[in-house]
Amino acid sequence: MNFSTDIHSLFVLLLSLFTLGSTFLAAYTVANALRLRNIRISWKSGKLKGYPLFSTLFLGFSALLAVVVIHNQLEIYYSIVGCYTWMGLCWFVSSFITSKAYITDHGIVKNINDPSQTIAWHQINDYVEKPSLRGSDYVFIYQEKPLYAFNRRLIRLELFVPDKKTDKFNKIVSLKIGKTMTPVADSSFDFKAFE
């Protein structure tokens, strides 16, 4: 029994499990995106020009590593680099789709894999719009769906809408909830007060 062989086998097993896990995460995220209906607008909201920062960097590093391994014909590392590249691709796909904001006929989906960041139009009690650099910040106040009617609590959802999408977003908000409320705009308030 060789200790270095056991460590290498454990490393390959862990890498395989993470690769399989990232594949399932990407498949789950793509399935959630395909289930969305009546999408009116969506936009990228990642930190790297609309793309998710860490998964993009990891994918780029994995691709660079794959080029180096293939160029130097290091055949013993092909499967390991292939796993890293596939894991990076799956992570990128899932984080890219997850970071997009979707506005549908039914409501707002800020994170496609997190139901707590999805609200229906009829749940919204109030909202605030604050113009900011390159867009507008919105805070939506809504009620969660409780088990009992007397146990309701208010929750907030923050959403940044880029300049290119603001007009269309405002039209949709006016159509869906504008008849019952009007936004507070151009007034001084502290977003932290809504916590």
Helices and strands as residue ranges (DSSP letters): H 3-35, E 39-43, H 53-71, G 75-77, H 78-99, E 101-104, E 107-109, G 115-117, E 118-120, G 121-123, E 124-132, E 135-143, G 149-151, E 154-162, H 163-176, G 191-194
